[in-house]
Amino acid sequence: MIKRVDHVAIAVNNLDEGLKTFESLLGVKASHIEEIPEQKVKAAMLMLGDVEIELIEPTSADTGVAKFLEKKGEGIHHICLEVDDVDKELESMAARGVALIDKQGRKGMAGKIGFLHPRSTQGVLIELAQKV
């Protein structure tokens, strides 16, 4: 079951510069900064009420985030929806014909995560996250 919007992720070329911009714009400091080697990104979370803004910078040129930046430039990368059970939701989505990037959940900054392919979601990359 989809519970709420967890975060909106913005791809940036430089996390430090992105943080300067968004901390000034939003009037909040990053609540969490982490490098995620499995995804080859460095990320920062800025809390706004019960929704977060995630800034993501690739740490390698061979990542989806790096390819996104090369093709589209900085901007909204994905929307993350909190769910009760990532694996169950991915299975349910697949049964309804939704194209998946992940067939099973994996570790991510937001907990256990899985991505839906943008070709099934009007061009928007959707991440599902289960708090663990």
N, C-alpha and C positions, 0 to 999 in steps of 0.2 A: 504494500500500500504506500502510495506517495504521500508524505506528510507535509512537506513545506519546501520552499526554496532555501537551500543551505547556503550557497554562495554563487557569486558571479565572478568568473575568472577573466582577467585581462592579461594578455600577453604583452610583455615589454622587452625591449632590447637590453635594458640595464635596470636591474632591480633597485639599486640605490637611487637612481634618477626617478624611477617610477614612484618610489616611496616618498621622495621629497615632494613630488607633484601631488600625490593623493593624500598624504598626511596634511599638507597645507590646505588643499581643497576641502577635505572632509572634516578637518579639525580633530582628528584622532591619530594616535600612534599605532603602529603595527603591534598586534597582540601576540604574534608568533611569526618567527622567521625560521625556515628550515631548508636544508638541501635534501632532495629526495633522489638518491643515486639510481634507484630502479627506474625512475622516469626521466632521469637526466635533466632535472630542473632545480632551480632554487626558487622558493616561494615565500611570500609574506601574506599574512592575513590581517585585514583591518575590519574590526567589528563595528557594525552599524545596527543598533537595536538587536534583533535576533537573526540578522542576515550578515554575512561577511562578504567583503570584496577581497579576492585573492589576486595578487600580482604574481605572474610566473615568468621567469627568465630561463631560457634553455642554457644548459651547461655543456652541450655538445651540438655540433651542427647536424647530426644524424637523427634528430628527434622530430616528432610531429609539431612541437611548439616552434622549433627553428624553421621548419618548412612553412608553417603558418605565417610567421613573421616575414619570411622571404617573399611569400606570395601575396599576402594581404597587408603587411605592416602591423604596427601596434594596434591593439583594439580588443574587443570582447572575443574571447577564445571559446568559452563554454559556460553553460548554466548547470549548476549542480542541484539535484533534488534529493532530499533526505528520504530514505525508505526504511522500512522495518527489517527487510531481509534482501540484500542485494542479489544473492543467487536465485532466490525465488522470483524476484522481479525480472531478472534477465531471462529466466526460463519462460515466464509469462509473456514477456515482450516478444521473444523468439517465436512462441506459439501463435502470436497474433501477426507474424510476418515482419516484425521490426528487425532491420539489419543491425547486428551487434558488432562492436569492435572487440569486446570481451565476452566470452561465453560463460566465464565464472569470475566472481569477485577476486580482487587482488588488493594488496596493501597500498594505501595512498594517504595523503595528508589529512583528508577528511574522514578517514577510517577505512572500512572495507569498501572498495569502489568498483565500478564497472561502467563502461561507456557504450552509448548507443551511437550508431553510425549516422552522420548528418544526412545521408541520402534518404533516410526514413523519417527525418524530423524537420523537413522544410529547410534544410541547409544549416541547422543549428546543432552543434555538438552538445550532447546531453550526457552529463555524468550522474550516475546514481551513487549515493553514499549511505552506508550503514554505520552509525556510531558504534564503536566497539570499546 
